[in-house]
Amino acid sequence: MSSLLVLKLTPTFLKVHQILQSIPTYCTKKSSCSMAPFLIFLLCIQFHFCFSSNNNAVILPLKTQVIPAWAVPKPPNKVYFHHNVSLTVSLTVGTPPQDVTMVIDTGSELSWLHCKKSPSLYTTFDPLGSSSYSPIPCTSPICTTRTRDFTIPVSCDPKKLCHATLSYADMSSCEGNLAYDTFHIGSSATPATIFGCMDSSYSSISEEDSKTTGLMGMNRGSLSFVSQMGFLKFSYCISNRDSFGILLLGEASIPWLGPLNYTPLIQISTPLPYFDRVAYTIQLEGIRVSTKVLPLAKSVFVPDHTGAGQTMLDSGTQFTFLLEPAYTALKNEFLQQTRGVLRVLEDPDFVFQDAMDLCYRVPLNQWSLPPLPTVSLMFRGAEMTVSGDPLLYRVPGEVRGSDAIYCFTFANSDRLGREAYVIGHHHQQNVWLEFDLQKSRVGLAPVRCDLAGQKLGQGS
């Protein structure tokens, strides 16, 4: 499940996850792959099935799960969020192959699997049942040089094996040994992939969470899947719950997509205490509601001397979190532009997920939301516009009289104890996002992701 879905994985608080996201495939060495220069993954939801007439495409099903907020694990260096939707992909690991289900998370680095046998808890990977499994000794350079992006340094356990600990904002943790094994994706196999074989358990485990074997990290860290597989570019397109989405790994030419607008990835060489250097960080420069640009100084969106205030694109986070000044300005303007259109929930004690305090009452017999003002996030060279239903989220189980409760899907990150802007997958729907690591930029373009999935699935 991020925050796993299962889309972002962060135990209980941190993360976020998604509703329709992406999934990776890979080859250890591109020259040894018999597939096209890129791998296409159709994300299939619920009872949809994946297929392709393109023999060069590798396609895997992606499944969404709803997970109680308190049961969602989360990766380190993330904002203190908790969510209830995640993206998972099924694949096999080891020799002979064992079935595993992993949460796809672009906000995490180290991929890991549950390795401890625990009756009724967790679907686990059995390292003793894999002849290709190899634990990494603490004397290995990987244990001392390639884990520099971890917040907690790796150490030696009593067996002199490389021991890693991932800590989370709610004080829970995930720990175990770094190891190598073969990951099988489609018809390809990637031997000697580094991952965490975790033997710890979380304090809160749900029945749904027990179906998830682990997490697949996709950020810019040296140990992420993207880095280990050597992909310099990947793209994804998130659709709604009922349609196909896609993840594309590698270079591809898609004539019907049209030109992308690019914004640079922000990189810093000096370590700062509150800046995640391996996140997909871009520069937010302003916010527009319908045609009105919020009267905020650009300095509001610039990280300070500690690194606090960076803007991260995180497919593992469900909603979007803004710092207090930006959130308050957006909330007030959205409230003003929806006055007389939506009925505000007058309950100061109700705050959804501890950070979303602008909520509305909508009659249960009202099948669609009224027209809403658009919200555009303005980046350097590009922008992302959110319109319609994604602006509001119906809170499960919350009813007031004959009204359902819907909350504004932008939240206040200051309420959660971390100063950062995080753009979640909920607001990335129907946007083609290309992560170009070679040129250090992100490309954006509005697109119907369900139609894009159909076109790619048909090999067109």
C-alpha positions as CSV (number, residue, x, y, z in Angstrom):
1,M,0.0,0.0,0.0
2,S,2.3,5.4,0.4
3,S,1.3,5.7,1.6
4,L,0.9,2.5,-0.7
5,L,-2.2,1.8,-2.6
6,V,-1.2,1.0,-3.0
7,L,0.5,3.9,-3.8
8,K,2.7,5.4,-1.4
9,L,4.0,3.7,1.4
10,T,4.5,5.3,4.7
11,P,3.3,3.6,7.7
12,T,0.4,5.2,9.1
13,F,1.1,8.8,8.6
14,L,3.3,9.7,5.9
15,K,2.3,8.9,2.6
16,V,0.1,8.8,0.0
17,H,-1.1,6.7,-2.6
18,Q,-2.8,6.4,-5.5
19,I,-5.5,5.6,-7.4
20,L,-4.1,4.8,-10.7
21,Q,-0.6,5.0,-11.2
22,S,2.3,3.3,-12.6
23,I,4.4,0.3,-12.7
24,P,7.9,-0.5,-13.8
25,T,9.7,-3.1,-15.8
26,Y,13.3,-3.4,-16.5
27,C,16.4,-5.1,-17.9
28,T,19.6,-5.2,-16.1
29,K,21.5,-4.4,-19.2
30,K,19.7,-2.8,-22.1
31,S,21.8,-4.7,-24.6
32,S,20.5,-8.0,-23.2
33,C,16.9,-7.1,-23.6
34,S,15.0,-8.4,-26.5
35,M,12.3,-5.8,-26.0
36,A,11.9,-2.4,-27.6
37,P,13.8,0.6,-26.2
38,F,11.0,1.2,-23.8
39,L,8.7,-0.8,-21.7
40,I,5.0,0.0,-21.5
41,F,3.0,-0.9,-18.5
42,L,-0.8,-0.7,-18.6
43,L,-2.2,-0.2,-15.3
44,C,-5.3,-2.3,-15.0
45,I,-7.8,-1.6,-12.3
46,Q,-10.2,-4.0,-10.6
47,F,-11.7,-6.3,-13.2
48,H,-10.0,-4.8,-16.3
49,F,-7.4,-6.9,-18.1
50,C,-4.2,-5.9,-19.8
51,F,-3.4,-6.9,-23.3
52,S,-1.3,-5.6,-26.2
53,S,-1.0,-6.2,-29.9
54,N,2.5,-4.8,-29.8
55,N,4.9,-7.7,-29.3
56,N,7.6,-5.3,-28.2
57,A,5.7,-4.0,-25.2
58,V,5.8,-5.6,-21.8
59,I,2.5,-5.2,-20.0
60,L,1.7,-5.9,-16.4
61,P,-1.6,-5.5,-14.5
62,L,-1.8,-2.7,-11.8
63,K,-4.3,-3.1,-9.0
64,T,-5.7,-0.5,-6.7
65,Q,-6.6,-1.2,-3.1
66,V,-8.3,0.8,-0.4
67,I,-6.4,0.6,2.9
68,P,-7.4,2.2,6.2
69,A,-5.3,5.3,6.8
70,W,-3.9,4.0,10.0
71,A,-2.4,1.0,8.3
72,V,-0.4,2.7,5.7
73,P,3.4,2.6,6.1
74,K,5.5,5.4,4.8
75,P,9.0,6.2,3.6
76,P,11.5,8.4,5.3
77,N,12.1,12.1,4.5
78,K,8.4,12.6,3.7
79,V,5.7,14.8,4.9
80,Y,3.7,13.5,7.8
81,F,0.6,12.4,5.8
82,H,-1.7,9.4,5.9
83,H,-3.9,8.2,3.1
84,N,-6.0,5.3,2.1
85,V,-5.4,4.4,-1.6
86,S,-2.4,2.7,-3.2
87,L,-1.1,1.2,-6.4
88,T,0.4,-2.2,-6.6
89,V,2.0,-4.3,-9.2
90,S,2.4,-8.1,-9.2
91,L,5.7,-9.7,-10.2
92,T,8.0,-12.5,-9.2
93,V,11.3,-12.5,-7.3
94,G,13.9,-15.1,-6.7
95,T,14.9,-18.5,-8.1
96,P,12.5,-20.3,-8.4
97,P,10.2,-17.2,-8.8
98,Q,8.0,-16.3,-5.9
99,D,4.9,-14.1,-6.4
100,V,5.0,-10.7,-4.7
101,T,2.9,-7.6,-4.8
102,M,4.7,-4.3,-4.5
103,V,3.5,-0.7,-4.0
104,I,4.8,1.7,-6.7
105,D,6.3,4.8,-5.0
106,T,8.1,7.6,-6.8
107,G,8.8,9.2,-3.4
108,S,10.8,6.3,-2.0
109,E,14.3,5.0,-2.7
110,L,15.0,1.6,-1.4
111,S,12.6,-1.2,-2.6
112,W,11.9,-3.8,0.0
113,L,10.0,-7.0,0.7
114,H,8.6,-8.4,3.9
115,C,10.8,-11.4,4.7
116,K,9.6,-12.4,8.1
117,K,7.1,-15.3,8.4
118,S,4.1,-14.0,10.3
119,P,0.9,-16.0,10.4
120,S,-2.1,-14.0,9.3
121,L,0.1,-10.9,8.7
122,Y,1.8,-9.8,5.5
123,T,2.4,-11.7,2.3
124,T,6.1,-12.5,2.6
125,F,9.1,-13.3,0.5
126,D,11.1,-16.4,1.6
127,P,14.8,-15.7,1.0
128,L,15.7,-19.2,2.1
129,G,13.6,-20.5,-0.8
130,S,15.6,-18.5,-3.4
131,S,18.9,-19.9,-4.7
132,S,19.7,-16.4,-6.2
133,Y,19.2,-14.6,-2.9
134,S,22.4,-13.1,-1.5
135,P,22.6,-10.9,1.7
136,I,25.1,-8.0,1.5
137,P,27.9,-8.1,4.1
138,C,28.6,-4.9,6.0
139,T,32.1,-4.9,4.5
140,S,30.7,-4.3,1.0
141,P,31.2,-0.8,-0.5
142,I,27.4,-0.8,-1.1
143,C,26.9,-0.8,2.6
144,T,29.0,2.3,3.1
145,T,29.0,4.3,-0.1
146,R,25.7,3.7,-1.9
147,T,23.4,4.3,1.0
148,R,24.3,7.9,1.6
149,D,20.8,9.0,0.8
150,F,19.3,7.2,3.8
151,T,18.4,9.3,6.8
152,I,19.6,6.6,9.2
153,P,23.1,5.2,8.2
154,V,23.3,1.5,7.6
155,S,25.1,-0.7,10.1
156,C,26.4,-4.2,10.8
157,D,24.1,-6.7,12.5
158,P,25.5,-9.5,14.7
159,K,25.9,-11.7,11.6
160,K,28.0,-9.0,10.0
161,L,25.4,-8.3,7.3
162,C,24.4,-4.9,6.1
163,H,21.5,-3.7,8.2
164,A,19.2,-0.9,7.1
165,T,16.5,1.0,9.0
166,L,13.8,3.2,7.5
167,S,12.2,5.5,10.0
168,Y,8.8,7.1,9.7
169,A,7.2,10.3,11.0
170,D,4.9,8.4,13.4
171,M,8.0,6.9,15.1
172,S,7.4,3.5,13.5
173,S,10.2,1.9,11.5
174,C,11.0,-0.8,9.0
175,E,14.3,-2.6,9.2
176,G,16.2,-5.6,7.8
177,N,19.1,-6.6,5.7
178,L,20.2,-5.3,2.3
179,A,20.4,-8.1,-0.2
180,Y,20.6,-9.1,-3.9
181,D,18.1,-11.2,-5.8
182,T,16.6,-11.6,-9.3
183,F,13.4,-9.6,-10.1
184,H,11.3,-10.9,-12.9
185,I,9.2,-8.4,-14.8
186,G,7.3,-9.7,-17.8
187,S,9.6,-11.9,-19.8
188,S,12.8,-10.2,-18.5
189,A,14.8,-10.9,-15.4
190,T,17.1,-8.5,-13.5
191,P,19.7,-10.4,-11.4
192,A,21.6,-8.8,-8.5
193,T,18.9,-6.2,-7.8
194,I,19.5,-4.5,-4.4
195,F,16.5,-4.4,-2.1
196,G,15.7,-4.6,1.6
197,C,14.7,-7.9,3.1
198,M,12.7,-6.5,6.0
199,D,11.9,-8.6,9.1
200,S,10.2,-5.9,11.2
201,S,6.5,-5.4,11.5
202,Y,4.4,-2.3,12.0
203,S,2.2,-1.7,15.0
204,S,-1.0,-1.3,12.8
205,I,-1.6,-4.0,10.2
206,S,-4.9,-4.3,8.3
207,E,-6.2,-7.3,6.4
208,E,-5.7,-5.4,3.1
209,D,-2.1,-4.6,4.0
210,S,-1.4,-8.2,4.6
211,K,-1.8,-8.7,0.8
212,T,1.1,-6.4,0.0
213,T,4.6,-7.9,0.0
214,G,6.6,-4.8,-0.2
215,L,7.4,-1.4,-1.8
216,M,9.1,-0.4,-5.1
217,G,11.1,2.8,-4.8
218,M,11.3,5.0,-7.9
219,N,12.9,8.2,-6.8
220,R,16.4,9.6,-7.9
221,G,18.4,7.8,-5.1
222,S,21.2,5.5,-6.1
223,L,19.3,2.4,-4.9
224,S,16.0,3.1,-6.5
225,F,14.7,0.8,-9.3
226,V,15.0,3.6,-11.8
227,S,18.7,4.1,-10.9
228,Q,19.5,0.4,-10.7
229,M,17.9,-0.4,-14.0
230,G,19.7,2.6,-15.7
231,F,16.6,4.3,-17.2
232,L,17.2,7.9,-18.0
233,K,13.6,8.7,-18.7
234,F,10.2,7.4,-17.7
235,S,6.6,8.6,-18.0
236,Y,3.3,7.9,-16.5
237,C,-0.3,8.9,-17.0
238,I,-2.8,8.5,-14.2
239,S,-6.4,8.0,-15.1
240,N,-9.5,7.8,-12.9
241,R,-10.5,4.7,-10.9
242,D,-12.4,3.1,-13.7
243,S,-10.0,3.5,-16.6
244,F,-6.5,2.4,-17.7
245,G,-3.4,4.3,-16.8
246,I,0.1,3.7,-18.1
247,L,3.7,3.8,-17.0
248,L,6.3,3.9,-19.7
249,L,10.0,3.2,-18.9
250,G,12.6,4.5,-21.2
251,E,12.7,6.6,-24.4
252,A,9.6,6.6,-26.7
253,S,8.2,8.6,-29.6
254,I,4.5,9.2,-29.3
255,P,3.3,11.3,-32.2
256,W,-0.2,11.8,-31.0
257,L,0.9,13.1,-27.6
258,G,2.0,16.5,-28.8
259,P,4.6,18.8,-27.3
260,L,5.3,18.8,-23.6
261,N,6.0,21.9,-21.5
262,Y,9.1,21.3,-19.4
263,T,10.1,22.6,-15.9
264,P,13.6,21.9,-14.5
265,L,14.3,19.5,-11.7
266,I,15.9,21.3,-8.8
267,Q,19.1,19.9,-7.6
268,I,21.4,21.0,-4.8
269,S,24.9,19.7,-3.9
270,T,25.0,20.9,-0.3
271,P,23.1,18.7,2.2
272,L,20.4,20.6,4.0
273,P,18.4,19.2,7.0
274,Y,15.0,19.6,5.4
275,F,15.6,19.1,1.7
276,D,15.1,15.7,0.1
277,R,17.9,15.6,-2.5
278,V,16.6,12.5,-4.2
279,A,13.0,13.6,-4.6
280,Y,11.6,14.9,-7.9
281,T,11.7,18.6,-6.9
282,I,10.5,21.3,-9.1
283,Q,9.9,25.1,-8.5
284,L,6.3,26.2,-7.8
285,E,6.0,29.9,-8.7
286,G,2.3,30.7,-8.2
287,I,-1.2,29.5,-7.9
288,R,-4.2,30.6,-10.0
289,V,-7.9,30.1,-9.1
290,S,-9.9,30.4,-12.3
291,T,-8.4,33.5,-13.8
292,K,-7.1,35.1,-10.5
293,V,-3.5,34.6,-9.5
294,L,-3.2,34.5,-5.8
295,P,-1.3,37.6,-4.4
296,L,1.7,35.7,-3.1
297,A,5.3,36.6,-3.3
298,K,7.5,34.1,-5.2
299,S,9.6,33.9,-2.1
300,V,6.8,32.0,-0.5
301,F,7.5,29.0,-2.8
302,V,11.3,29.1,-2.5
303,P,13.1,26.7,0.0
304,D,14.7,28.5,2.9
305,H,18.3,28.1,4.2
306,T,17.4,24.8,5.9
307,G,15.8,23.4,2.7
308,A,12.3,23.6,4.1
309,G,9.7,24.6,1.4
310,Q,10.8,22.4,-1.5
311,T,8.1,21.3,-4.0
312,M,8.0,17.6,-4.7
313,L,6.1,15.6,-7.3
314,D,5.1,12.4,-5.5
315,S,3.0,9.7,-7.0
316,G,3.0,8.0,-3.7
317,T,1.1,10.9,-2.0
318,Q,-2.6,11.1,-2.6
319,F,-3.5,14.7,-2.2
320,T,-1.5,18.0,-2.5
321,F,0.0,19.7,0.5
322,L,0.9,23.4,0.7
323,L,2.7,25.6,3.2
324,E,0.5,27.7,5.4
325,P,0.7,31.0,3.5
326,A,-0.1,29.4,0.2
327,Y,-2.7,27.1,1.6
328,T,-4.6,29.9,3.4
329,A,-4.6,32.1,0.4
330,L,-5.9,29.3,-1.9
331,K,-8.5,28.2,0.7
332,N,-9.9,31.7,1.1
333,E,-10.1,32.3,-2.7
334,F,-11.7,28.9,-3.4
335,L,-14.1,29.6,-0.6
336,Q,-15.0,33.0,-2.1
337,Q,-15.5,31.6,-5.6
338,T,-17.7,28.8,-4.4
339,R,-19.9,31.0,-2.2
340,G,-23.5,30.3,-3.0
341,V,-22.5,27.2,-5.0
342,L,-21.5,24.9,-2.2
343,R,-22.6,24.7,1.4
344,V,-19.7,24.9,3.8
345,L,-19.5,22.4,6.7
346,E,-19.7,24.5,9.8
347,D,-17.7,22.3,12.1
348,P,-14.4,23.7,13.3
349,D,-13.5,20.3,14.9
350,F,-13.7,18.4,11.7
351,V,-10.3,18.2,9.8
352,F,-10.0,15.4,7.3
353,Q,-6.6,13.6,7.6
354,D,-5.5,16.2,10.1
355,A,-4.7,18.7,7.3
356,M,-7.9,19.3,5.2
357,D,-10.1,21.8,6.9
358,L,-12.2,23.2,4.1
359,C,-15.1,20.8,3.7
360,Y,-18.6,21.0,2.3
361,R,-22.0,19.4,2.7
362,V,-23.4,18.0,-0.5
363,P,-26.9,16.3,-0.6
364,L,-26.7,12.5,-0.8
365,N,-29.2,12.6,-3.7
366,Q,-27.1,14.9,-5.7
367,W,-25.3,12.8,-8.3
368,S,-22.8,15.3,-9.6
369,L,-21.0,18.3,-8.2
370,P,-21.8,21.8,-9.4
371,P,-19.3,23.7,-11.7
372,L,-16.2,24.5,-9.7
373,P,-13.4,27.1,-10.3
374,T,-10.2,25.6,-11.6
375,V,-6.9,25.6,-9.6
376,S,-3.7,25.9,-11.6
377,L,-0.3,25.2,-10.1
378,M,2.2,27.4,-12.0
379,F,5.7,26.1,-12.3
380,R,8.8,27.5,-14.1
381,G,7.9,26.9,-17.7
382,A,4.8,24.7,-17.2
383,E,1.6,24.4,-15.2
384,M,-0.8,21.8,-13.9
385,T,-4.5,22.6,-13.9
386,V,-7.0,20.8,-11.6
387,S,-10.7,21.0,-12.5
388,G,-14.0,19.3,-11.7
389,D,-14.4,16.4,-9.4
390,P,-10.7,16.0,-8.4
391,L,-11.0,19.3,-6.5
392,L,-13.2,17.7,-3.9
393,Y,-13.0,14.3,-2.2
394,R,-16.0,12.5,-0.6
395,V,-15.0,11.5,3.0
396,P,-15.9,7.8,3.5
397,G,-18.5,7.2,6.1
398,E,-19.1,10.9,7.0
399,V,-22.8,12.0,6.8
400,R,-24.5,15.0,8.3
401,G,-28.3,14.6,8.1
402,S,-29.0,14.0,4.5
403,D,-25.7,15.4,3.3
404,A,-22.4,13.7,2.4
405,I,-19.1,15.5,3.4
406,Y,-16.7,16.5,0.6
407,C,-13.3,18.1,1.4
408,F,-11.1,20.4,-0.7
409,T,-8.2,18.2,-1.9
410,F,-5.5,20.7,-1.1
411,A,-4.2,20.5,2.4
412,N,-2.1,22.4,5.0
413,S,1.3,20.7,5.4
414,D,2.1,22.9,8.4
415,R,-0.6,21.0,10.3
416,L,1.4,17.8,9.9
417,G,4.7,19.1,11.2
418,R,6.7,19.3,8.0
419,E,7.3,22.4,5.8
420,A,7.1,21.2,2.2
421,Y,4.9,21.4,-0.9
422,V,3.9,17.9,-2.1
423,I,1.9,17.4,-5.3
424,G,0.1,14.1,-5.0
425,H,-1.2,11.7,-7.6
426,H,-4.8,12.8,-7.1
427,H,-4.0,16.0,-8.9
428,Q,-1.8,14.3,-11.5
429,Q,-4.8,12.6,-13.1
430,N,-5.1,13.1,-16.9
431,V,-1.6,14.7,-17.0
432,W,1.2,13.1,-19.0
433,L,4.3,13.4,-16.8
434,E,7.7,12.7,-18.3
435,F,10.7,12.4,-15.9
436,D,13.7,13.2,-18.0
437,L,16.7,12.4,-15.7
438,Q,19.3,12.9,-18.4
439,K,18.2,16.5,-19.0
440,S,17.1,17.0,-15.4
441,R,13.5,18.1,-16.2
442,V,9.9,17.1,-16.0
443,G,7.5,17.4,-18.9
444,L,3.8,18.0,-18.6
445,A,0.9,17.9,-21.0
446,P,-2.9,17.5,-20.4
447,V,-4.2,14.2,-21.9
448,R,-7.0,11.7,-21.5
449,C,-5.0,9.0,-19.8
450,D,-7.7,6.3,-20.5
451,L,-7.4,7.0,-24.2
452,A,-3.6,7.2,-24.0
453,G,-3.7,3.7,-22.4
454,Q,-5.9,2.4,-25.1
455,K,-3.8,3.7,-27.9
456,L,-0.6,2.3,-26.4
457,G,-2.3,-0.9,-25.7
458,Q,-3.2,-1.3,-29.3
459,G,0.3,-0.5,-30.4
460,S,-0.6,2.7,-32.0
